[in-house]
Amino acid sequence: MATDEKIKLDQFLKMKGIVESGGQAKVLIQAGEVKVNGQVETRRGRKLIKGDRVFTMGEYIKVDV
């Protein structure tokens, strides 16, 4: 993986099966239910990079893409 590869937060949540659709991701993110590296993130377009940690729905998911 190149170091400049990124994935949007909403796409990551769909890919990991946390949500089924972009609409569900939007609601979850805008409700303040998602943290990235310990900080609440309300932007669904937030770019994630390898090594970021996402916390939502009671679990941590390490970004590996």
PDB file of N, H, CA, C and O in Angstrom:
ATOM      1  N   MET A   1       0.836  -1.192   0.000  1.00  0.00           N
ATOM      2  CA  MET A   1       0.000   0.000   0.000  1.00  0.00           C
ATOM      3  C   MET A   1       0.872   1.243   0.000  1.00  0.00           C
ATOM      4  O   MET A   1       1.823   1.341   0.776  1.00  0.00           O
ATOM      5  N   ALA A   2       0.559   2.164  -0.846  1.00  0.00           N
ATOM      6  H   ALA A   2      -0.213   2.084  -1.476  1.00  0.00           H
ATOM      7  CA  ALA A   2       1.283   3.427  -0.880  1.00  0.00           C
ATOM      8  C   ALA A   2       0.900   4.249   0.346  1.00  0.00           C
ATOM      9  O   ALA A   2      -0.213   4.122   0.857  1.00  0.00           O
ATOM     10  N   THR A   3       1.802   5.079   0.810  1.00  0.00           N
ATOM     11  H   THR A   3       2.706   5.182   0.395  1.00  0.00           H
ATOM     12  CA  THR A   3       1.535   5.845   2.024  1.00  0.00           C
ATOM     13  C   THR A   3       0.501   6.943   1.823  1.00  0.00           C
ATOM     14  O   THR A   3      -0.006   7.504   2.795  1.00  0.00           O
ATOM     15  N   ASP A   4       0.182   7.258   0.558  1.00  0.00           N
ATOM     16  H   ASP A   4       0.594   6.802  -0.231  1.00  0.00           H
ATOM     17  CA  ASP A   4      -0.780   8.327   0.332  1.00  0.00           C
ATOM     18  C   ASP A   4      -2.199   7.799   0.105  1.00  0.00           C
ATOM     19  O   ASP A   4      -3.095   8.574  -0.228  1.00  0.00           O
ATOM     20  N   GLU A   5      -2.415   6.499   0.279  1.00  0.00           N
ATOM     21  H   GLU A   5      -1.687   5.869   0.550  1.00  0.00           H
ATOM     22  CA  GLU A   5      -3.763   5.952   0.106  1.00  0.00           C
ATOM     23  C   GLU A   5      -4.620   6.330   1.298  1.00  0.00           C
ATOM     24  O   GLU A   5      -4.192   6.243   2.449  1.00  0.00           O
ATOM     25  N   LYS A   6      -5.837   6.749   0.997  1.00  0.00           N
ATOM     26  H   LYS A   6      -6.184   6.820   0.062  1.00  0.00           H
ATOM     27  CA  LYS A   6      -6.769   7.177   2.030  1.00  0.00           C
ATOM     28  C   LYS A   6      -8.150   6.616   1.707  1.00  0.00           C
ATOM     29  O   LYS A   6      -8.432   6.250   0.566  1.00  0.00           O
ATOM     30  N   ILE A   7      -9.006   6.552   2.729  1.00  0.00           N
ATOM     31  H   ILE A   7      -8.777   6.849   3.656  1.00  0.00           H
ATOM     32  CA  ILE A   7     -10.386   6.140   2.537  1.00  0.00           C
ATOM     33  C   ILE A   7     -11.252   7.073   3.368  1.00  0.00           C
ATOM     34  O   ILE A   7     -10.871   7.466   4.471  1.00  0.00           O
ATOM     35  N   LYS A   8     -12.417   7.424   2.838  1.00  0.00           N
ATOM     36  H   LYS A   8     -12.726   7.104   1.942  1.00  0.00           H
ATOM     37  CA  LYS A   8     -13.319   8.300   3.577  1.00  0.00           C
ATOM     38  C   LYS A   8     -13.961   7.515   4.721  1.00  0.00           C
ATOM     39  O   LYS A   8     -14.186   6.309   4.624  1.00  0.00           O
ATOM     40  N   LEU A   9     -14.244   8.228   5.796  1.00  0.00           N
ATOM     41  H   LEU A   9     -14.061   9.208   5.875  1.00  0.00           H
ATOM     42  CA  LEU A   9     -14.809   7.620   6.996  1.00  0.00           C
ATOM     43  C   LEU A   9     -16.094   6.858   6.685  1.00  0.00           C
ATOM     44  O   LEU A   9     -16.263   5.731   7.149  1.00  0.00           O
ATOM     45  N   ASP A  10     -16.999   7.447   5.912  1.00  0.00           N
ATOM     46  H   ASP A  10     -16.861   8.363   5.535  1.00  0.00           H
ATOM     47  CA  ASP A  10     -18.262   6.750   5.632  1.00  0.00           C
ATOM     48  C   ASP A  10     -18.032   5.480   4.813  1.00  0.00           C
ATOM     49  O   ASP A  10     -18.702   4.472   5.035  1.00  0.00           O
ATOM     50  N   GLN A  11     -17.096   5.524   3.875  1.00  0.00           N
ATOM     51  H   GLN A  11     -16.552   6.343   3.695  1.00  0.00           H
ATOM     52  CA  GLN A  11     -16.781   4.342   3.074  1.00  0.00           C
ATOM     53  C   GLN A  11     -16.156   3.250   3.946  1.00  0.00           C
ATOM     54  O   GLN A  11     -16.433   2.065   3.762  1.00  0.00           O
ATOM     55  N   PHE A  12     -15.321   3.656   4.885  1.00  0.00           N
ATOM     56  H   PHE A  12     -15.096   4.619   5.035  1.00  0.00           H
ATOM     57  CA  PHE A  12     -14.679   2.701   5.789  1.00  0.00           C
ATOM     58  C   PHE A  12     -15.729   1.978   6.637  1.00  0.00           C
ATOM     59  O   PHE A  12     -15.666   0.760   6.802  1.00  0.00           O
ATOM     60  N   LEU A  13     -16.693   2.734   7.172  1.00  0.00           N
ATOM     61  H   LEU A  13     -16.744   3.724   7.038  1.00  0.00           H
ATOM     62  CA  LEU A  13     -17.732   2.119   8.000  1.00  0.00           C
ATOM     63  C   LEU A  13     -18.558   1.114   7.194  1.00  0.00           C
ATOM     64  O   LEU A  13     -18.943   0.067   7.715  1.00  0.00           O
ATOM     65  N   LYS A  14     -18.830   1.429   5.930  1.00  0.00           N
ATOM     66  H   LYS A  14     -18.517   2.280   5.506  1.00  0.00           H
ATOM     67  CA  LYS A  14     -19.555   0.487   5.065  1.00  0.00           C
ATOM     68  C   LYS A  14     -18.707  -0.742   4.777  1.00  0.00           C
ATOM     69  O   LYS A  14     -19.195  -1.870   4.846  1.00  0.00           O
ATOM     70  N   MET A  15     -17.446  -0.524   4.456  1.00  0.00           N
ATOM     71  H   MET A  15     -17.050   0.392   4.399  1.00  0.00           H
ATOM     72  CA  MET A  15     -16.553  -1.630   4.118  1.00  0.00           C
ATOM     73  C   MET A  15     -16.415  -2.620   5.282  1.00  0.00           C
ATOM     74  O   MET A  15     -16.340  -3.829   5.064  1.00  0.00           O
ATOM     75  N   LYS A  16     -16.381  -2.107   6.507  1.00  0.00           N
ATOM     76  H   LYS A  16     -16.442  -1.125   6.684  1.00  0.00           H
ATOM     77  CA  LYS A  16     -16.215  -2.957   7.687  1.00  0.00           C
ATOM     78  C   LYS A  16     -17.535  -3.543   8.186  1.00  0.00           C
ATOM     79  O   LYS A  16     -17.548  -4.295   9.160  1.00  0.00           O
ATOM     80  N   GLY A  17     -18.650  -3.202   7.522  1.00  0.00           N
ATOM     81  H   GLY A  17     -18.639  -2.591   6.730  1.00  0.00           H
ATOM     82  CA  GLY A  17     -19.943  -3.772   7.892  1.00  0.00           C
ATOM     83  C   GLY A  17     -20.583  -3.145   9.115  1.00  0.00           C
ATOM     84  O   GLY A  17     -21.516  -3.713   9.684  1.00  0.00           O
ATOM     85  N   ILE A  18     -20.099  -1.986   9.528  1.00  0.00           N
ATOM     86  H   ILE A  18     -19.341  -1.525   9.067  1.00  0.00           H
ATOM     87  CA  ILE A  18     -20.694  -1.286  10.673  1.00  0.00           C
ATOM     88  C   ILE A  18     -22.057  -0.725  10.270  1.00  0.00           C
ATOM     89  O   ILE A  18     -23.001  -0.741  11.061  1.00  0.00           O
ATOM     90  N   VAL A  19     -22.153  -0.236   9.048  1.00  0.00           N
ATOM     91  H   VAL A  19     -21.387  -0.223   8.405  1.00  0.00           H
ATOM     92  CA  VAL A  19     -23.413   0.273   8.492  1.00  0.00           C
ATOM     93  C   VAL A  19     -23.626  -0.376   7.131  1.00  0.00           C
ATOM     94  O   VAL A  19     -22.688  -0.883   6.516  1.00  0.00           O
ATOM     95  N   GLU A  20     -24.872  -0.352   6.671  1.00  0.00           N
ATOM     96  H   GLU A  20     -25.634   0.060   7.170  1.00  0.00           H
ATOM     97  CA  GLU A  20     -25.184  -0.955   5.375  1.00  0.00           C
ATOM     98  C   GLU A  20     -25.201   0.047   4.234  1.00  0.00           C
ATOM     99  O   GLU A  20     -25.086  -0.325   3.066  1.00  0.00           O
ATOM    100  N   SER A  21     -25.347   1.340   4.584  1.00  0.00           N
ATOM    101  H   SER A  21     -25.441   1.643   5.533  1.00  0.00           H
ATOM    102  CA  SER A  21     -25.468   2.343   3.521  1.00  0.00           C
ATOM    103  C   SER A  21     -24.770   3.638   3.921  1.00  0.00           C
ATOM    104  O   SER A  21     -24.446   3.864   5.086  1.00  0.00           O
ATOM    105  N   GLY A  22     -24.554   4.470   2.922  1.00  0.00           N
ATOM    106  H   GLY A  22     -24.818   4.286   1.975  1.00  0.00           H
ATOM    107  CA  GLY A  22     -23.980   5.782   3.176  1.00  0.00           C
ATOM    108  C   GLY A  22     -24.883   6.633   4.055  1.00  0.00           C
ATOM    109  O   GLY A  22     -24.408   7.432   4.863  1.00  0.00           O
ATOM    110  N   GLY A  23     -26.188   6.456   3.891  1.00  0.00           N
ATOM    111  H   GLY A  23     -26.574   5.807   3.234  1.00  0.00           H
ATOM    112  CA  GLY A  23     -27.147   7.198   4.710  1.00  0.00           C
ATOM    113  C   GLY A  23     -27.032   6.848   6.181  1.00  0.00           C
ATOM    114  O   GLY A  23     -27.087   7.723   7.045  1.00  0.00           O
ATOM    115  N   GLN A  24     -26.871   5.553   6.460  1.00  0.00           N
ATOM    116  H   GLN A  24     -26.827   4.842   5.758  1.00  0.00           H
ATOM    117  CA  GLN A  24     -26.695   5.122   7.852  1.00  0.00           C
ATOM    118  C   GLN A  24     -25.387   5.667   8.416  1.00  0.00           C
ATOM    119  O   GLN A  24     -25.328   6.083   9.574  1.00  0.00           O
ATOM    120  N   ALA A  25     -24.344   5.662   7.594  1.00  0.00           N
ATOM    121  H   ALA A  25     -24.393   5.324   6.654  1.00  0.00           H
ATOM    122  CA  ALA A  25     -23.059   6.200   8.033  1.00  0.00           C
ATOM    123  C   ALA A  25     -23.190   7.677   8.373  1.00  0.00           C
ATOM    124  O   ALA A  25     -22.667   8.134   9.389  1.00  0.00           O
ATOM    125  N   LYS A  26     -23.887   8.421   7.524  1.00  0.00           N
ATOM    126  H   LYS A  26     -24.312   8.050   6.699  1.00  0.00           H
ATOM    127  CA  LYS A  26     -24.079   9.857   7.738  1.00  0.00           C
ATOM    128  C   LYS A  26     -24.769  10.119   9.074  1.00  0.00           C
ATOM    129  O   LYS A  26     -24.338  10.984   9.837  1.00  0.00           O
ATOM    130  N   VAL A  27     -25.830   9.380   9.358  1.00  0.00           N
ATOM    131  H   VAL A  27     -26.180   8.677   8.739  1.00  0.00           H
ATOM    132  CA  VAL A  27     -26.570   9.568  10.605  1.00  0.00           C
ATOM    133  C   VAL A  27     -25.686   9.256  11.813  1.00  0.00           C
ATOM    134  O   VAL A  27     -25.654  10.019  12.779  1.00  0.00           O
ATOM    135  N   LEU A  28     -24.979   8.142  11.753  1.00  0.00           N
ATOM    136  H   LEU A  28     -25.006   7.523  10.969  1.00  0.00           H
ATOM    137  CA  LEU A  28     -24.109   7.732  12.854  1.00  0.00           C
ATOM    138  C   LEU A  28     -23.015   8.760  13.111  1.00  0.00           C
ATOM    139  O   LEU A  28     -22.749   9.118  14.258  1.00  0.00           O
ATOM    140  N   ILE A  29     -22.385   9.230  12.047  1.00  0.00           N
ATOM    141  H   ILE A  29     -22.601   8.940  11.115  1.00  0.00           H
ATOM    142  CA  ILE A  29     -21.287  10.189  12.160  1.00  0.00           C
ATOM    143  C   ILE A  29     -21.792  11.538  12.664  1.00  0.00           C
ATOM    144  O   ILE A  29     -21.209  12.121  13.577  1.00  0.00           O
ATOM    145  N   GLN A  30     -22.878  12.033  12.068  1.00  0.00           N
ATOM    146  H   GLN A  30     -23.352  11.559  11.326  1.00  0.00           H
ATOM    147  CA  GLN A  30     -23.383  13.355  12.460  1.00  0.00           C
ATOM    148  C   GLN A  30     -23.974  13.367  13.862  1.00  0.00           C
ATOM    149  O   GLN A  30     -24.105  14.427  14.474  1.00  0.00           O
ATOM    150  N   ALA A  31     -24.333  12.183  14.377  1.00  0.00           N
ATOM    151  H   ALA A  31     -24.227  11.322  13.880  1.00  0.00           H
ATOM    152  CA  ALA A  31     -24.849  12.091  15.745  1.00  0.00           C
ATOM    153  C   ALA A  31     -23.723  12.100  16.776  1.00  0.00           C
ATOM    154  O   ALA A  31     -23.979  12.066  17.979  1.00  0.00           O
ATOM    155  N   GLY A  32     -22.469  12.145  16.301  1.00  0.00           N
ATOM    156  H   GLY A  32     -22.261  12.173  15.323  1.00  0.00           H
ATOM    157  CA  GLY A  32     -21.334  12.172  17.209  1.00  0.00           C
ATOM    158  C   GLY A  32     -20.995  10.813  17.777  1.00  0.00           C
ATOM    159  O   GLY A  32     -20.354  10.721  18.824  1.00  0.00           O
ATOM    160  N   GLU A  33     -21.415   9.752  17.101  1.00  0.00           N
ATOM    161  H   GLU A  33     -21.935   9.827  16.250  1.00  0.00           H
ATOM    162  CA  GLU A  33     -21.211   8.392  17.588  1.00  0.00           C
ATOM    163  C   GLU A  33     -19.932   7.742  17.076  1.00  0.00           C
ATOM    164  O   GLU A  33     -19.702   6.556  17.315  1.00  0.00           O
ATOM    165  N   VAL A  34     -19.100   8.503  16.377  1.00  0.00           N
ATOM    166  H   VAL A  34     -19.287   9.466  16.183  1.00  0.00           H
ATOM    167  CA  VAL A  34     -17.869   7.945  15.812  1.00  0.00           C
ATOM    168  C   VAL A  34     -16.675   8.789  16.279  1.00  0.00           C
ATOM    169  O   VAL A  34     -16.690  10.018  16.198  1.00  0.00           O
ATOM    170  N   LYS A  35     -15.652   8.100  16.763  1.00  0.00           N
ATOM    171  H   LYS A  35     -15.640   7.102  16.828  1.00  0.00           H
ATOM    172  CA  LYS A  35     -14.408   8.776  17.146  1.00  0.00           C
ATOM    173  C   LYS A  35     -13.296   8.271  16.244  1.00  0.00           C
ATOM    174  O   LYS A  35     -13.242   7.091  15.900  1.00  0.00           O
ATOM    175  N   VAL A  36     -12.414   9.181  15.867  1.00  0.00           N
ATOM    176  H   VAL A  36     -12.458  10.141  16.146  1.00  0.00           H
ATOM    177  CA  VAL A  36     -11.212   8.831  15.107  1.00  0.00           C
ATOM    178  C   VAL A  36     -10.026   9.262  15.953  1.00  0.00           C
ATOM    179  O   VAL A  36      -9.876  10.439  16.281  1.00  0.00           O
ATOM    180  N   ASN A  37      -9.188   8.299  16.303  1.00  0.00           N
ATOM    181  H   ASN A  37      -9.310   7.343  16.037  1.00  0.00           H
ATOM    182  CA  ASN A  37      -8.009   8.559  17.144  1.00  0.00           C
ATOM    183  C   ASN A  37      -8.389   9.302  18.429  1.00  0.00           C
ATOM    184  O   ASN A  37      -7.679  10.205  18.871  1.00  0.00           O
ATOM    185  N   GLY A  38      -9.524   8.902  19.020  1.00  0.00           N
ATOM    186  H   GLY A  38     -10.100   8.168  18.660  1.00  0.00           H
ATOM    187  CA  GLY A  38      -9.942   9.453  20.305  1.00  0.00           C
ATOM    188  C   GLY A  38     -10.740  10.733  20.251  1.00  0.00           C
ATOM    189  O   GLY A  38     -11.186  11.220  21.290  1.00  0.00           O
ATOM    190  N   GLN A  39     -10.936  11.299  19.063  1.00  0.00           N
ATOM    191  H   GLN A  39     -10.574  10.903  18.219  1.00  0.00           H
ATOM    192  CA  GLN A  39     -11.683  12.553  18.917  1.00  0.00           C
ATOM    193  C   GLN A  39     -12.986  12.313  18.158  1.00  0.00           C
ATOM    194  O   GLN A  39     -12.998  11.623  17.138  1.00  0.00           O
ATOM    195  N   VAL A  40     -14.083  12.886  18.660  1.00  0.00           N
ATOM    196  H   VAL A  40     -14.074  13.446  19.488  1.00  0.00           H
ATOM    197  CA  VAL A  40     -15.356  12.771  17.949  1.00  0.00           C
ATOM    198  C   VAL A  40     -15.198  13.387  16.564  1.00  0.00           C
ATOM    199  O   VAL A  40     -14.674  14.491  16.418  1.00  0.00           O
ATOM    200  N   GLU A  41     -15.656  12.659  15.555  1.00  0.00           N
ATOM    201  H   GLU A  41     -16.082  11.761  15.674  1.00  0.00           H
ATOM    202  CA  GLU A  41     -15.548  13.123  14.168  1.00  0.00           C
ATOM    203  C   GLU A  41     -16.947  13.207  13.565  1.00  0.00           C
ATOM    204  O   GLU A  41     -17.675  12.215  13.536  1.00  0.00           O
ATOM    205  N   THR A  42     -17.319  14.386  13.085  1.00  0.00           N
ATOM    206  H   THR A  42     -16.728  15.192  13.108  1.00  0.00           H
ATOM    207  CA  THR A  42     -18.652  14.575  12.513  1.00  0.00           C
ATOM    208  C   THR A  42     -18.611  14.789  11.004  1.00  0.00           C
ATOM    209  O   THR A  42     -19.640  15.075  10.393  1.00  0.00           O
ATOM    210  N   ARG A  43     -17.446  14.655  10.404  1.00  0.00           N
ATOM    211  H   ARG A  43     -16.609  14.423  10.900  1.00  0.00           H
ATOM    212  CA  ARG A  43     -17.321  14.803   8.943  1.00  0.00           C
ATOM    213  C   ARG A  43     -17.246  13.418   8.314  1.00  0.00           C
ATOM    214  O   ARG A  43     -16.296  12.670   8.543  1.00  0.00           O
ATOM    215  N   ARG A  44     -18.252  13.089   7.526  1.00  0.00           N
ATOM    216  H   ARG A  44     -19.024  13.696   7.340  1.00  0.00           H
ATOM    217  CA  ARG A  44     -18.236  11.749   6.926  1.00  0.00           C
ATOM    218  C   ARG A  44     -17.176  11.625   5.846  1.00  0.00           C
ATOM    219  O   ARG A  44     -16.794  10.511   5.486  1.00  0.00           O
ATOM    220  N   GLY A  45     -16.696  12.741   5.323  1.00  0.00           N
ATOM    221  H   GLY A  45     -17.007  13.646   5.615  1.00  0.00           H
ATOM    222  CA  GLY A  45     -15.658  12.725   4.308  1.00  0.00           C
ATOM    223  C   GLY A  45     -14.249  12.739   4.889  1.00  0.00           C
ATOM    224  O   GLY A  45     -13.273  12.829   4.144  1.00  0.00           O
ATOM    225  N   ARG A  46     -14.135  12.650   6.210  1.00  0.00           N
ATOM    226  H   ARG A  46     -14.928  12.577   6.815  1.00  0.00           H
ATOM    227  CA  ARG A  46     -12.819  12.633   6.868  1.00  0.00           C
ATOM    228  C   ARG A  46     -11.967  11.540   6.235  1.00  0.00           C
ATOM    229  O   ARG A  46     -12.402  10.393   6.122  1.00  0.00           O
ATOM    230  N   LYS A  47     -10.770  11.892   5.828  1.00  0.00           N
ATOM    231  H   LYS A  47     -10.417  12.823   5.919  1.00  0.00           H
ATOM    232  CA  LYS A  47      -9.854  10.927   5.209  1.00  0.00           C
ATOM    233  C   LYS A  47      -9.123  10.144   6.292  1.00  0.00           C
ATOM    234  O   LYS A  47      -8.521  10.723   7.197  1.00  0.00           O
ATOM    235  N   LEU A  48      -9.182   8.846   6.189  1.00  0.00           N
ATOM    236  H   LEU A  48      -9.670   8.376   5.454  1.00  0.00           H
ATOM    237  CA  LEU A  48      -8.485   7.963   7.116  1.00  0.00           C
ATOM    238  C   LEU A  48      -7.249   7.395   6.434  1.00  0.00           C
ATOM    239  O   LEU A  48      -7.243   7.145   5.229  1.00  0.00           O
ATOM    240  N   ILE A  49      -6.220   7.201   7.217  1.00  0.00           N
ATOM    241  H   ILE A  49      -6.225   7.404   8.196  1.00  0.00           H
ATOM    242  CA  ILE A  49      -5.010   6.579   6.689  1.00  0.00           C
ATOM    243  C   ILE A  49      -4.690   5.350   7.536  1.00  0.00           C
ATOM    244  O   ILE A  49      -5.206   5.184   8.641  1.00  0.00           O
ATOM    245  N   LYS A  50      -3.831   4.501   6.995  1.00  0.00           N
ATOM    246  H   LYS A  50      -3.412   4.636   6.097  1.00  0.00           H
ATOM    247  CA  LYS A  50      -3.449   3.284   7.693  1.00  0.00           C
ATOM    248  C   LYS A  50      -2.918   3.630   9.079  1.00  0.00           C
ATOM    249  O   LYS A  50      -2.078   4.517   9.229  1.00  0.00           O
ATOM    250  N   GLY A  51      -3.418   2.921  10.091  1.00  0.00           N
ATOM    251  H   GLY A  51      -4.101   2.200   9.969  1.00  0.00           H
ATOM    252  CA  GLY A  51      -2.990   3.155  11.462  1.00  0.00           C
ATOM    253  C   GLY A  51      -3.978   3.965  12.278  1.00  0.00           C
ATOM    254  O   GLY A  51      -3.925   3.934  13.508  1.00  0.00           O
ATOM    255  N   ASP A  52      -4.893   4.700  11.619  1.00  0.00           N
ATOM    256  H   ASP A  52      -4.936   4.725  10.620  1.00  0.00           H
ATOM    257  CA  ASP A  52      -5.932   5.418  12.361  1.00  0.00           C
ATOM    258  C   ASP A  52      -6.788   4.403  13.116  1.00  0.00           C
ATOM    259  O   ASP A  52      -6.930   3.254  12.700  1.00  0.00           O
ATOM    260  N   ARG A  53      -7.354   4.857  14.239  1.00  0.00           N
ATOM    261  H   ARG A  53      -7.239   5.791  14.577  1.00  0.00           H
ATOM    262  CA  ARG A  53      -8.248   3.997  15.026  1.00  0.00           C
ATOM    263  C   ARG A  53      -9.629   4.631  15.077  1.00  0.00           C
ATOM    264  O   ARG A  53      -9.785   5.787  15.471  1.00  0.00           O
ATOM    265  N   VAL A  54     -10.622   3.858  14.675  1.00  0.00           N
ATOM    266  H   VAL A  54     -10.495   2.919  14.355  1.00  0.00           H
ATOM    267  CA  VAL A  54     -12.009   4.320  14.663  1.00  0.00           C
ATOM    268  C   VAL A  54     -12.748   3.598  15.783  1.00  0.00           C
ATOM    269  O   VAL A  54     -12.651   2.377  15.906  1.00  0.00           O
ATOM    270  N   PHE A  55     -13.487   4.349  16.599  1.00  0.00           N
ATOM    271  H   PHE A  55     -13.566   5.341  16.498  1.00  0.00           H
ATOM    272  CA  PHE A  55     -14.291   3.762  17.668  1.00  0.00           C
ATOM    273  C   PHE A  55     -15.747   4.102  17.425  1.00  0.00           C
ATOM    274  O   PHE A  55     -16.108   5.273  17.309  1.00  0.00           O
ATOM    275  N   THR A  56     -16.586   3.075  17.347  1.00  0.00           N
ATOM    276  H   THR A  56     -16.293   2.124  17.440  1.00  0.00           H
ATOM    277  CA  THR A  56     -18.024   3.266  17.208  1.00  0.00           C
ATOM    278  C   THR A  56     -18.735   1.978  17.582  1.00  0.00           C
ATOM    279  O   THR A  56     -18.163   0.893  17.483  1.00  0.00           O
ATOM    280  N   MET A  57     -19.953   2.096  18.002  1.00  0.00           N
ATOM    281  H   MET A  57     -20.418   2.978  18.082  1.00  0.00           H
ATOM    282  CA  MET A  57     -20.779   0.936  18.339  1.00  0.00           C
ATOM    283  C   MET A  57     -20.073   0.018  19.341  1.00  0.00           C
ATOM    284  O   MET A  57     -20.228  -1.202  19.288  1.00  0.00           O
ATOM    285  N   GLY A  58     -19.298   0.612  20.254  1.00  0.00           N
ATOM    286  H   GLY A  58     -19.172   1.603  20.298  1.00  0.00           H
ATOM    287  CA  GLY A  58     -18.641  -0.150  21.307  1.00  0.00           C
ATOM    288  C   GLY A  58     -17.394  -0.903  20.909  1.00  0.00           C
ATOM    289  O   GLY A  58     -16.910  -1.737  21.674  1.00  0.00           O
ATOM    290  N   GLU A  59     -16.858  -0.630  19.723  1.00  0.00           N
ATOM    291  H   GLU A  59     -17.251   0.048  19.101  1.00  0.00           H
ATOM    292  CA  GLU A  59     -15.638  -1.335  19.324  1.00  0.00           C
ATOM    293  C   GLU A  59     -14.656  -0.425  18.594  1.00  0.00           C
ATOM    294  O   GLU A  59     -15.029   0.546  17.937  1.00  0.00           O
ATOM    295  N   TYR A  60     -13.386  -0.786  18.741  1.00  0.00           N
ATOM    296  H   TYR A  60     -13.082  -1.575  19.275  1.00  0.00           H
ATOM    297  CA  TYR A  60     -12.311  -0.118  18.006  1.00  0.00           C
ATOM    298  C   TYR A  60     -12.007  -0.893  16.750  1.00  0.00           C
ATOM    299  O   TYR A  60     -11.973  -2.123  16.759  1.00  0.00           O
ATOM    300  N   ILE A  61     -11.784  -0.165  15.656  1.00  0.00           N
ATOM    301  H   ILE A  61     -11.811   0.835  15.649  1.00  0.00           H
ATOM    302  CA  ILE A  61     -11.404  -0.792  14.403  1.00  0.00           C
ATOM    303  C   ILE A  61     -10.174  -0.044  13.902  1.00  0.00           C
ATOM    304  O   ILE A  61     -10.213   1.173  13.719  1.00  0.00           O
ATOM    305  N   LYS A  62      -9.095  -0.768  13.684  1.00  0.00           N
ATOM    306  H   LYS A  62      -9.064  -1.756  13.832  1.00  0.00           H
ATOM    307  CA  LYS A  62      -7.863  -0.160  13.176  1.00  0.00           C
ATOM    308  C   LYS A  62      -7.942  -0.095  11.659  1.00  0.00           C
ATOM    309  O   LYS A  62      -8.309  -1.071  11.004  1.00  0.00           O
ATOM    310  N   VAL A  63      -7.598   1.053  11.109  1.00  0.00           N
ATOM    311  H   VAL A  63      -7.300   1.846  11.641  1.00  0.00           H
ATOM    312  CA  VAL A  63      -7.615   1.230   9.660  1.00  0.00           C
ATOM    313  C   VAL A  63      -6.423   0.491   9.083  1.00  0.00           C
ATOM    314  O   VAL A  63      -5.276   0.736   9.459  1.00  0.00           O
ATOM    315  N   ASP A  64      -6.719  -0.431   8.149  1.00  0.00           N
ATOM    316  H   ASP A  64      -7.650  -0.630   7.843  1.00  0.00           H
ATOM    317  CA  ASP A  64      -5.658  -1.240   7.555  1.00  0.00           C
ATOM    318  C   ASP A  64      -5.681  -1.173   6.032  1.00  0.00           C
ATOM    319  O   ASP A  64      -5.068  -2.000   5.356  1.00  0.00           O
ATOM    320  N   VAL A  65      -6.388  -0.190   5.503  1.00  0.00           N
ATOM    321  H   VAL A  65      -6.886   0.481   6.052  1.00  0.00           H
ATOM    322  CA  VAL A  65      -6.461  -0.027   4.042  1.00  0.00           C
ATOM    323  C   VAL A  65      -5.840   1.279   3.635  1.00  0.00           C
ATOM    324  O   VAL A  65      -5.803   1.601   2.447  1.00  0.00           O
TER     325      VAL A  65
END
